[in-house]
């Protein structure tokens, strides 16, 4: 499955735009990770625990989007956009991925 942020795929011609597909996930940040991130905020540096949570949430959202496109018979997803939103008291993050599921024209024999 080809997944791209671009509106087209170089070397392939889109045959059919099926529909918009999306995947979402909500990740909670526990108190221990929140405490570590707060300490990092004071002394500077990156918060590895938050980064790993965000990475996992993004991969889950993308995976759900791809699964939904495959169920529709898509061969690719173009125009992918990933959005992040904090929820609650800032201890939860929602990641959503959306794009347009497409099929491609068969390659012409030369």
C-alpha distances in whole Angstrom, upper triangle without the diagonal:
4,6,10,13,14,15,14,12,14,15,13,15,14,15,15,15,14,16,15,14,15,15,19,21,24,26,29,31,34,38,38,34,36,39,38,36,39,41,38,39,43,43,39,36,33,32,30,30,29,26,25,25,23,20,20,20,17,15,16,15,12,11,13,11,8,10,12,9,8,12,12,10,8,5,5,8,11,14,13,16,17,21,24,27,30,31,35,37,34,33,30,27,24,21,19,15,15,13,13,10,10,10,11,14,15,16,20,22,25
4,7,10,11,12,10,8,11,12,11,13,12,14,14,14,14,15,15,14,15,16,19,21,25,26,30,31,34,38,38,34,36,39,37,35,38,40,37,38,42,41,38,35,32,31,29,30,28,25,24,25,22,20,20,20,17,15,17,16,12,12,14,12,9,12,14,11,11,15,14,13,10,7,4,6,8,11,11,14,16,20,22,26,29,31,34,36,33,33,30,26,24,20,18,15,14,12,11,10,10,10,10,14,15,16,19,22,24
4,7,9,10,10,9,12,14,13,15,13,16,15,14,14,14,13,12,12,13,16,18,22,23,27,28,32,35,35,32,33,36,34,32,35,37,34,35,38,38,35,32,29,28,27,27,25,22,22,22,19,17,18,17,14,12,14,13,9,11,12,10,8,12,13,10,12,15,15,14,11,9,6,5,6,8,7,11,12,16,19,22,25,27,31,33,30,30,26,23,21,17,15,11,10,9,10,9,10,12,13,16,18,19,22,25,27
4,5,8,8,8,11,14,13,14,13,16,16,14,16,15,14,13,14,15,17,20,23,24,27,29,32,35,35,32,33,36,34,32,35,37,34,34,37,37,34,31,28,28,27,27,25,22,22,23,20,18,19,18,14,14,16,14,11,13,15,12,11,15,16,13,15,18,18,17,13,12,8,6,5,6,6,9,11,15,18,22,25,27,31,33,30,30,27,23,21,17,15,11,11,9,10,11,11,13,14,17,19,20,23,26,27
4,7,9,10,12,16,15,16,15,18,17,15,17,16,13,13,13,15,17,19,22,23,27,28,32,34,35,31,32,35,33,30,33,35,32,32,35,36,32,30,27,27,26,27,24,22,22,22,19,17,19,18,14,15,17,15,12,15,16,13,13,17,17,15,18,20,19,19,16,15,11,8,6,4,4,7,9,13,16,19,23,25,29,31,28,28,26,22,20,16,14,11,10,8,10,12,13,16,16,20,22,22,26,28,30
4,5,7,9,13,13,13,12,16,16,14,16,16,14,15,16,18,20,23,26,27,30,32,35,38,39,35,35,38,37,34,37,38,35,35,38,39,35,32,30,30,29,30,28,25,26,26,23,21,23,22,18,19,21,18,15,18,19,16,16,19,19,17,19,22,20,20,16,15,11,9,6,5,7,10,13,16,19,23,26,29,33,34,31,32,29,25,23,20,17,14,13,10,11,13,13,15,15,18,20,20,23,26,27
4,7,10,13,12,11,10,13,13,11,14,14,13,14,16,19,21,24,27,29,32,34,38,40,41,38,38,41,40,37,39,41,39,38,41,42,38,36,33,33,33,33,31,28,29,29,25,24,25,24,20,21,22,20,17,20,20,17,16,20,19,16,19,21,19,19,15,14,11,9,5,5,8,11,15,17,21,24,28,30,34,36,33,34,31,27,25,21,18,15,13,9,9,11,11,13,13,16,18,19,22,25,27
4,6,9,8,8,7,11,12,11,14,15,15,16,18,20,23,26,29,31,35,36,40,43,43,40,40,43,42,39,42,44,41,40,44,44,40,38,35,35,34,35,33,30,30,30,27,25,27,26,22,22,24,21,18,20,21,18,17,20,20,16,18,21,19,18,14,13,10,9,6,8,11,14,17,20,24,27,31,33,37,39,36,37,34,30,27,24,21,17,15,12,10,11,10,11,10,12,15,15,18,21,23
4,6,6,7,8,12,13,13,16,17,17,17,19,21,24,27,30,31,35,36,40,43,43,40,40,44,42,39,42,44,41,41,44,44,40,38,35,35,34,35,33,30,30,30,27,25,26,26,22,21,23,22,18,20,21,18,16,20,20,16,17,21,19,17,14,11,9,10,8,10,12,16,18,22,25,29,32,35,38,40,37,37,34,31,28,25,22,18,17,13,12,12,11,11,9,12,13,13,16,19,20
4,6,8,10,14,16,16,19,20,21,21,23,25,28,30,33,34,38,39,43,46,45,42,43,46,44,41,44,46,42,42,46,45,42,39,36,37,35,37,35,32,32,33,30,27,29,29,25,24,26,25,21,23,25,22,20,23,23,20,21,24,23,21,17,14,12,13,11,13,15,19,21,25,28,32,35,38,41,43,40,40,37,34,31,28,25,22,20,17,16,16,14,14,11,13,14,13,15,18,19
4,7,10,13,16,17,20,22,22,23,25,27,30,33,36,37,41,42,45,48,48,45,46,49,47,44,47,49,46,46,49,49,45,42,39,40,38,40,38,35,35,35,33,30,31,31,28,26,28,27,23,25,26,23,21,24,24,21,21,24,23,20,17,14,13,15,14,16,18,22,25,28,31,35,38,41,44,46,43,43,40,37,34,31,28,24,23,19,18,17,15,13,10,11,11,9,12,14,15
4,7,9,12,13,16,18,19,20,23,25,28,31,34,36,39,41,44,48,48,44,45,48,47,44,47,49,46,46,50,49,46,43,40,40,38,39,38,35,34,35,32,30,30,30,27,25,27,25,22,23,24,21,19,21,22,18,18,21,19,17,14,11,11,13,12,15,17,21,23,27,30,34,37,39,43,45,42,42,39,36,33,29,27,23,21,17,15,14,11,10,6,7,8,8,11,14,15
4,6,9,11,14,17,18,20,22,25,28,31,35,37,40,42,46,49,49,46,47,50,48,46,49,51,48,47,51,51,47,45,42,42,41,41,39,36,36,36,33,31,32,31,28,27,28,26,23,24,25,21,20,22,22,18,18,21,19,16,14,12,11,13,12,15,17,21,24,27,31,34,38,40,43,46,43,43,40,36,33,30,27,23,21,17,14,13,10,9,6,6,8,9,11,14,16
4,6,7,10,13,15,16,19,22,26,29,32,34,38,40,44,47,47,44,45,48,47,44,47,49,46,46,50,50,47,44,41,41,39,40,38,35,35,35,32,30,30,29,26,25,26,24,21,22,22,19,17,20,19,15,16,18,15,14,11,10,9,10,10,13,15,19,22,25,29,32,35,37,41,43,40,41,37,34,31,27,24,21,18,14,11,10,7,6,4,6,9,11,14,17,19
4,7,9,13,15,17,20,23,27,30,34,36,40,42,46,49,50,46,47,51,49,47,50,52,49,49,53,53,50,47,44,44,42,42,40,38,37,37,34,32,33,31,28,27,28,26,23,23,23,20,18,20,19,15,16,17,14,13,11,10,11,12,13,15,18,21,24,27,31,34,37,39,42,45,43,43,39,36,33,29,26,23,20,16,13,11,7,5,5,5,9,11,13,17,19
4,6,9,12,14,18,21,24,28,31,34,38,40,43,47,48,45,45,49,48,45,48,51,48,48,51,52,49,46,43,42,41,41,39,37,36,35,33,31,31,30,27,26,26,24,21,22,21,18,17,18,16,13,14,15,12,11,9,10,10,11,12,14,16,20,23,25,29,31,35,36,40,42,40,40,37,34,30,27,24,21,17,14,10,9,6,5,7,8,12,15,17,20,23
4,6,9,11,15,18,21,25,28,31,35,37,41,44,45,42,42,46,45,42,45,48,45,45,48,49,46,44,40,40,39,38,36,34,34,33,30,29,29,27,24,24,24,21,19,20,19,15,15,17,14,11,13,14,11,11,9,10,10,9,9,11,14,16,20,22,26,28,31,33,36,39,37,37,34,30,27,24,20,17,14,11,7,6,5,7,9,11,15,17,20,23,26
4,7,9,13,16,19,23,26,29,33,36,39,42,44,41,41,45,44,42,44,47,45,44,48,49,46,44,40,39,38,38,35,33,33,32,29,28,28,26,23,23,22,19,18,18,17,13,13,14,11,9,11,11,8,9,7,10,10,10,11,13,14,17,19,22,25,27,30,31,35,38,36,36,32,29,26,23,19,17,13,11,7,5,5,8,11,13,16,19,22,25,28
4,6,10,13,17,20,24,27,30,33,36,40,41,38,38,42,42,39,42,44,42,42,46,47,44,41,38,37,36,35,33,31,31,29,27,26,26,23,21,21,20,17,16,17,15,12,13,14,11,9,12,12,9,11,9,12,11,10,11,12,12,15,17,19,22,24,27,28,31,34,32,33,29,26,22,20,16,14,10,8,6,6,8,11,14,17,20,23,25,29,31
4,7,11,13,17,20,23,27,30,33,36,38,35,35,39,38,36,38,41,39,38,42,43,40,38,35,34,33,32,29,28,28,26,23,23,23,20,18,18,18,14,13,15,13,10,11,13,10,9,12,13,11,13,11,13,12,9,10,10,10,11,13,15,18,20,23,24,28,31,29,29,26,23,19,17,13,11,7,6,4,6,9,13,16,19,22,24,27,31,33
4,7,10,14,17,20,24,27,30,33,35,32,32,36,36,33,36,39,37,36,40,41,38,36,33,31,30,29,27,25,25,23,21,20,20,17,15,15,14,11,10,11,9,6,8,9,7,6,10,10,9,12,10,13,11,8,10,11,9,11,12,14,17,19,22,22,26,29,27,27,23,20,17,14,11,8,6,6,6,6,10,13,17,20,23,25,28,31,34
4,7,10,14,17,20,23,26,30,31,28,29,32,32,30,32,35,33,33,37,38,35,33,29,28,27,26,23,22,22,20,17,17,16,14,12,13,11,8,8,10,7,5,8,10,8,9,12,12,12,15,13,15,13,10,12,12,9,9,10,11,13,15,18,19,22,25,23,23,19,16,13,11,7,5,4,7,9,10,13,17,20,23,26,28,31,34,37
4,7,11,13,17,20,23,26,28,25,26,29,29,27,30,32,31,31,34,35,33,31,27,25,24,23,20,19,19,16,14,14,13,10,9,10,8,5,6,7,5,4,8,9,8,10,13,13,14,16,15,17,15,12,14,14,11,11,10,11,12,14,16,17,20,23,21,20,17,14,11,8,6,5,6,9,12,12,16,19,22,26,28,30,33,36,39
4,7,10,14,17,20,23,25,22,22,26,26,24,27,29,28,28,31,33,31,29,25,23,22,20,18,18,17,14,12,13,12,8,9,10,8,5,8,9,7,8,11,12,11,14,16,16,18,20,19,20,18,16,17,16,13,12,10,9,10,11,13,13,17,19,17,17,13,11,7,6,4,6,9,12,15,16,20,23,26,29,31,33,37,40,42
4,7,10,13,16,20,21,19,19,23,23,21,24,27,25,25,29,30,28,26,23,20,20,17,15,15,14,11,10,11,10,6,8,9,7,6,9,10,9,11,14,14,14,17,19,19,20,23,22,23,21,19,20,19,16,14,11,11,10,11,12,12,15,17,15,14,10,8,6,5,7,9,12,16,19,19,23,26,29,32,34,36,40,42,45
4,7,10,13,16,18,16,16,20,20,19,21,24,23,23,26,28,26,25,21,19,18,16,13,14,14,10,10,12,10,7,10,12,10,9,13,14,12,14,17,17,18,20,22,22,24,27,25,27,25,22,23,22,19,17,13,12,10,9,9,9,11,14,12,10,7,6,4,6,9,12,15,19,22,23,27,29,32,36,38,40,43,46,48
4,7,10,13,15,12,13,17,17,15,18,21,20,20,24,25,24,22,19,16,15,12,10,12,11,7,8,10,9,6,10,12,10,11,14,15,15,17,19,19,20,23,24,25,27,29,28,29,26,24,25,24,21,18,15,13,11,11,10,10,11,13,11,9,6,5,6,8,11,14,18,21,25,25,29,32,34,38,40,41,45,47,50
4,6,10,12,10,10,14,15,14,16,19,19,19,22,24,23,21,18,15,15,12,10,13,12,8,10,13,11,10,13,15,14,14,18,19,18,20,23,23,24,26,28,28,30,33,31,32,30,28,29,28,24,22,18,16,13,12,10,9,10,11,9,6,4,7,9,11,15,18,21,25,28,29,33,36,38,42,43,45,49,51,53
4,7,8,6,6,10,11,10,12,15,15,16,18,20,19,18,16,12,12,9,8,11,11,8,10,13,12,11,14,17,16,17,20,21,21,23,25,26,27,29,31,31,33,35,34,35,32,30,31,29,26,23,20,18,14,13,11,11,11,11,9,5,6,8,11,13,17,20,23,27,31,32,35,38,40,44,45,47,51,53,55
4,6,6,6,9,10,11,12,15,15,16,19,20,20,19,17,13,14,10,10,13,13,10,13,16,15,14,18,20,19,20,23,24,24,26,28,28,30,32,33,34,36,38,37,38,36,33,34,33,29,27,23,21,18,17,14,14,13,12,11,7,9,12,15,17,21,23,27,31,34,35,38,41,43,47,49,50,54,56,58
4,5,5,6,9,10,10,12,14,15,17,19,19,19,17,14,15,11,12,15,15,13,16,19,18,18,21,23,22,23,26,27,27,30,32,32,33,36,37,38,40,42,41,41,39,37,37,36,32,30,26,24,20,19,16,15,14,12,11,8,11,14,18,20,24,27,30,34,37,38,42,45,47,51,52,53,57,59,61
4,5,5,6,9,10,11,13,14,16,17,18,17,16,12,13,10,11,14,14,13,16,18,18,18,21,23,23,24,27,28,28,31,32,33,34,37,38,39,41,43,41,42,39,37,38,37,33,31,27,25,22,21,18,18,17,15,14,11,14,16,19,21,25,28,31,35,38,39,43,45,47,51,52,53,57,59,61
4,5,5,6,9,10,10,12,14,15,15,14,12,9,9,6,7,11,11,10,12,15,15,15,18,20,20,21,24,25,26,28,30,30,32,34,35,36,38,40,38,39,36,34,35,33,30,27,24,22,19,18,15,16,16,14,13,10,12,13,17,18,22,25,28,32,35,36,39,42,44,48,49,50,54,56,58
4,5,5,6,9,10,10,13,15,15,14,13,9,11,9,8,12,13,12,13,16,17,17,19,21,21,22,25,26,27,29,31,32,33,35,37,37,39,41,40,40,37,35,35,33,30,27,23,21,18,17,14,14,14,12,10,8,11,13,16,18,22,25,28,32,35,37,40,43,45,49,50,51,55,57,59
4,5,5,6,9,10,11,13,14,14,13,10,12,10,11,14,15,15,17,19,20,20,23,25,25,26,28,30,30,32,34,35,36,38,40,41,43,45,43,43,41,38,39,37,33,31,27,25,21,20,17,18,17,14,13,11,14,16,20,22,26,28,32,35,39,40,44,47,48,52,54,55,58,60,62
4,5,5,6,9,10,11,11,11,10,7,9,8,9,12,13,13,15,18,18,19,21,23,24,25,27,29,30,32,33,34,36,38,39,40,42,44,42,42,39,37,37,36,32,30,26,25,21,21,18,19,19,17,15,13,16,17,21,22,26,28,32,35,38,40,43,45,47,51,52,53,56,58,60
4,5,5,6,9,10,10,9,8,6,8,8,7,10,12,12,13,16,17,18,19,22,22,23,25,27,28,30,32,33,34,36,37,39,41,42,40,40,37,35,35,33,30,27,23,21,18,18,15,17,17,15,12,11,14,15,18,19,23,25,29,32,36,37,40,43,45,48,50,51,54,56,58
4,5,5,7,9,10,11,11,9,12,11,11,14,16,16,16,19,21,21,22,25,26,26,29,30,31,32,35,36,37,39,41,42,43,45,43,43,40,38,38,35,32,29,26,24,20,19,16,18,17,14,12,12,15,16,20,22,25,28,31,34,38,40,43,46,48,51,53,54,57,60,61
4,5,5,6,8,10,10,9,12,12,13,15,17,17,19,21,22,23,25,27,28,29,31,32,34,35,37,38,40,41,43,44,46,47,45,45,42,40,40,38,34,32,28,26,23,22,20,21,21,18,16,16,18,20,23,25,28,31,34,37,41,42,45,48,50,53,55,55,59,61,63
4,5,5,5,6,7,6,10,11,11,12,15,16,17,19,21,21,22,25,26,27,29,30,32,33,35,36,38,39,41,42,44,45,43,43,40,37,37,35,32,29,26,24,21,21,19,21,22,19,16,16,18,19,22,23,27,28,32,35,38,40,43,46,47,51,52,52,56,58,59
4,6,5,7,8,8,12,13,12,14,17,17,17,19,22,22,23,25,27,27,29,31,32,33,35,37,38,39,41,43,44,46,43,43,40,37,37,34,31,28,25,23,20,20,17,20,20,17,15,15,18,18,22,22,26,28,31,34,38,40,43,46,47,51,52,53,56,58,60
4,6,9,11,11,15,16,15,17,20,20,21,23,25,25,27,29,30,31,33,35,36,37,39,41,42,43,45,47,48,49,47,47,44,41,40,38,35,32,29,27,24,23,21,23,23,20,18,18,21,22,25,26,30,32,35,38,42,44,47,49,51,54,56,56,60,62,63
4,7,10,11,14,16,16,17,20,21,21,23,25,26,27,29,31,32,33,35,37,38,39,41,43,44,45,47,49,50,47,47,44,41,41,39,36,33,30,28,25,25,23,26,26,23,20,21,23,23,27,28,31,33,36,39,42,44,47,50,51,54,56,56,59,61,62
4,7,9,12,14,14,15,18,19,19,21,23,24,24,27,29,29,30,33,34,35,36,39,40,41,43,45,46,47,44,44,40,38,37,35,32,30,27,25,23,23,21,24,25,22,20,20,22,22,25,25,28,30,33,36,39,41,44,47,47,51,52,52,56,58,59
4,7,9,12,12,12,15,17,17,18,20,22,22,24,26,27,28,30,32,32,34,36,37,38,40,42,43,44,42,41,38,35,35,33,30,28,25,24,21,22,21,24,25,23,20,19,21,20,23,23,26,28,31,33,37,39,41,44,45,48,49,49,53,55,56
4,6,9,9,8,11,13,13,14,17,18,18,20,22,23,24,26,28,29,30,32,34,35,36,38,40,40,38,37,34,32,32,30,27,25,21,21,18,19,18,21,23,21,18,17,18,17,20,20,23,24,28,30,34,35,38,40,41,45,46,46,50,52,53
4,6,5,6,9,10,11,12,14,16,17,18,20,21,23,24,26,27,29,30,32,33,35,37,38,39,37,37,34,31,31,30,27,24,21,20,17,18,16,19,20,18,15,14,15,15,18,18,22,23,27,29,33,34,37,40,41,45,46,46,50,52,53
4,6,5,6,9,10,10,12,14,15,16,18,20,21,22,24,26,27,28,30,31,33,35,36,37,35,35,32,30,30,29,26,24,20,20,18,19,18,20,22,20,17,16,16,16,18,18,21,22,26,29,32,33,36,38,39,43,44,44,48,50,51
4,5,5,6,9,10,11,12,14,16,17,19,20,21,23,25,26,27,29,31,32,33,35,37,35,34,32,30,31,29,26,24,20,20,17,18,16,18,19,18,15,13,13,13,16,16,20,22,25,28,32,33,36,38,40,43,44,45,49,51,52
4,5,5,6,9,10,11,12,14,15,16,18,20,21,23,24,26,27,29,30,32,34,35,33,33,30,28,28,27,23,21,17,16,13,14,13,15,16,15,12,10,11,10,13,13,17,19,23,26,29,30,33,36,38,42,43,44,47,49,51
4,5,5,6,9,10,10,12,14,15,16,18,20,21,22,24,26,27,28,30,32,33,31,30,28,25,26,24,21,19,15,15,13,15,14,17,19,18,15,14,13,12,14,13,16,17,21,24,27,28,31,34,35,39,40,41,44,46,48
4,5,5,6,9,10,11,12,14,15,16,18,20,21,22,24,26,27,29,31,32,30,29,27,25,26,25,21,20,16,17,14,16,16,18,20,20,17,15,14,12,14,13,16,17,21,24,27,28,31,33,34,38,39,40,44,45,47
4,5,5,6,9,10,11,12,14,15,17,18,20,21,23,25,26,27,29,31,29,29,26,24,25,24,21,19,15,15,12,14,13,14,16,17,14,11,10,9,11,11,14,16,20,23,26,27,30,32,34,38,39,40,44,46,48
4,5,5,6,9,10,10,12,14,15,17,18,20,21,23,24,26,28,29,27,27,24,22,22,21,17,15,12,11,9,11,11,14,16,17,13,12,10,8,9,8,11,13,17,20,23,24,27,30,32,36,37,38,42,44,46
4,5,5,6,9,10,11,12,14,15,17,18,20,21,22,24,26,27,25,25,22,20,21,20,16,15,12,13,11,14,15,17,20,21,17,16,14,11,12,10,12,13,16,19,22,23,26,28,30,33,35,35,39,41,43
4,5,5,6,9,10,10,12,14,15,16,18,20,21,23,25,26,24,24,22,20,22,21,18,17,13,14,13,15,15,17,20,21,18,16,13,11,11,10,12,13,17,19,22,23,26,28,30,33,34,36,39,41,43
4,6,5,6,9,10,11,12,14,15,17,19,20,21,23,25,23,23,21,19,20,20,16,14,11,11,10,12,12,14,17,18,15,14,11,8,8,6,9,10,14,17,20,21,24,27,29,33,34,36,39,42,44
4,5,5,6,8,10,11,12,14,16,17,18,20,22,23,21,21,18,16,17,16,12,11,8,9,9,12,14,16,19,20,17,16,13,10,9,6,8,8,11,14,18,18,21,24,26,30,31,32,36,38,41
4,5,5,6,9,10,10,12,14,15,16,18,20,21,19,19,17,15,17,17,13,13,10,12,13,16,17,19,22,24,21,19,16,14,12,9,10,9,13,15,18,18,21,23,25,28,29,31,34,36,39
4,5,5,6,9,10,10,12,14,15,17,19,20,19,19,17,16,18,18,14,14,12,13,13,15,17,18,20,22,20,18,15,13,11,9,9,9,12,15,18,18,21,23,25,29,30,32,36,38,40
4,5,5,6,9,10,11,13,14,16,17,19,17,18,16,14,15,15,12,11,9,10,11,13,15,16,19,22,19,18,15,12,9,6,6,6,9,12,15,15,18,21,24,27,29,31,34,37,39
4,5,5,6,9,10,11,12,14,16,17,15,15,13,11,12,13,9,10,8,11,13,16,18,20,23,25,22,21,18,15,13,9,8,6,8,10,13,13,16,18,20,24,26,27,31,33,36
4,5,5,6,9,10,11,12,15,15,14,14,13,12,15,16,12,13,12,15,16,18,20,22,25,27,24,23,20,17,15,12,11,9,11,12,14,14,16,18,21,24,25,27,31,33,36
4,5,5,6,9,10,11,13,15,14,15,14,12,15,16,13,14,13,14,16,18,20,20,23,26,24,23,19,17,14,11,10,9,10,12,14,13,16,18,21,25,26,28,32,34,37
4,5,5,6,9,10,11,13,11,13,11,9,12,12,10,11,11,13,15,17,20,21,24,27,25,24,20,18,14,12,9,7,7,8,10,9,13,15,18,22,24,26,29,32,35
4,5,5,6,9,10,11,9,10,8,8,11,13,11,13,13,16,18,21,23,24,28,30,28,27,23,21,18,15,12,10,10,10,10,9,11,13,16,19,21,23,26,29,32
4,5,5,6,9,10,10,11,11,11,14,16,14,16,16,18,20,22,25,25,28,31,29,28,24,22,19,16,14,12,12,12,13,11,13,15,18,21,22,25,28,30,33
4,5,5,7,9,9,11,11,10,14,16,14,15,16,18,20,22,24,25,28,31,29,28,24,22,18,16,13,12,11,11,11,9,12,14,17,21,22,25,28,31,34
4,5,5,7,5,8,8,7,11,13,12,15,16,18,21,23,26,27,30,33,31,30,27,24,20,18,15,12,10,9,9,6,8,10,13,17,19,21,25,27,30
4,5,5,5,7,8,10,13,16,15,18,19,21,24,26,29,30,33,35,33,32,29,26,23,20,18,15,14,13,12,9,10,10,14,17,18,20,24,26,29
4,6,7,10,12,13,16,19,17,20,21,23,25,27,29,30,33,36,34,33,29,27,23,21,18,16,15,15,13,10,12,13,16,19,20,23,26,28,32
4,6,9,11,11,14,17,17,19,21,23,26,27,30,31,34,37,35,34,31,28,25,22,19,17,15,13,11,8,9,10,14,16,18,21,24,27,30
4,7,9,11,14,17,17,20,22,25,28,30,33,33,36,39,37,37,33,30,27,24,21,18,16,15,12,9,8,8,11,14,15,18,21,23,27
4,6,7,11,14,14,17,19,22,25,28,31,32,35,38,36,35,32,29,25,22,19,16,14,12,9,6,5,5,9,12,13,16,20,22,25
4,7,10,14,14,18,20,23,26,29,32,33,37,39,37,36,33,30,27,23,20,17,15,13,11,7,6,5,7,10,11,14,17,20,23
4,7,10,10,14,16,20,23,26,29,31,34,37,34,34,30,27,24,20,18,14,12,10,8,6,5,6,8,12,13,15,19,21,24
4,7,7,10,13,16,19,22,26,27,31,33,31,31,27,24,21,17,14,11,9,6,5,4,6,9,10,14,16,18,22,25,27
4,6,9,12,16,19,22,26,28,31,34,31,31,28,24,22,18,15,11,9,6,5,7,7,10,11,15,17,19,22,25,27
4,6,10,13,17,20,23,26,29,31,29,29,26,23,20,16,14,10,8,5,6,9,10,14,15,18,21,22,25,28,30
4,7,10,14,17,20,23,26,28,25,26,23,19,16,13,10,7,5,4,7,10,12,15,17,20,23,24,27,30,32
4,7,10,13,17,19,23,25,22,23,20,16,14,10,8,6,5,6,10,13,15,19,20,24,26,28,31,34,36
4,7,10,14,16,20,22,19,19,16,13,10,7,6,4,7,9,13,15,18,21,23,27,29,30,34,37,38
4,7,10,13,17,18,16,17,14,10,8,6,5,6,9,12,15,18,21,24,26,30,32,34,37,40,42
4,7,10,14,15,12,13,10,7,6,5,7,9,12,15,19,21,24,28,30,33,36,37,41,43,45
4,6,10,12,9,11,8,6,5,7,9,12,14,18,21,24,27,30,33,36,39,40,44,47,49
4,7,8,5,7,6,4,6,9,12,15,18,21,25,27,30,34,36,40,42,44,47,50,52
4,6,5,7,5,6,7,11,13,17,19,23,26,28,32,35,38,41,44,46,49,52,54
4,5,6,6,9,10,14,17,20,23,26,30,32,35,39,41,45,47,49,53,56,58
4,5,8,10,13,16,19,23,25,29,32,34,38,41,44,48,50,51,55,58,60
4,6,7,10,13,17,20,23,27,30,32,36,39,41,45,47,49,52,55,57
4,7,10,13,17,20,23,27,31,32,36,39,41,45,47,48,52,55,57
4,7,10,13,17,20,24,27,29,32,35,38,42,43,45,49,51,54
4,6,10,13,17,20,24,25,29,32,34,38,40,42,45,48,50
4,7,10,13,17,20,22,26,29,31,35,37,39,42,45,47
4,7,10,14,17,19,22,26,28,32,34,35,39,42,44
4,7,10,14,15,19,22,25,29,31,33,36,39,41
4,7,11,12,16,19,21,25,27,29,32,35,38
4,7,9,13,16,19,22,25,27,30,33,36
4,7,9,13,15,19,22,23,27,30,32
4,6,10,13,16,19,21,24,27,30
4,7,10,14,16,19,22,25,28
4,7,10,13,15,18,22,24
4,7,9,12,15,18,21
4,6,9,12,15,18
4,6,9,12,15
4,6,9,12
4,6,9
4,6
4
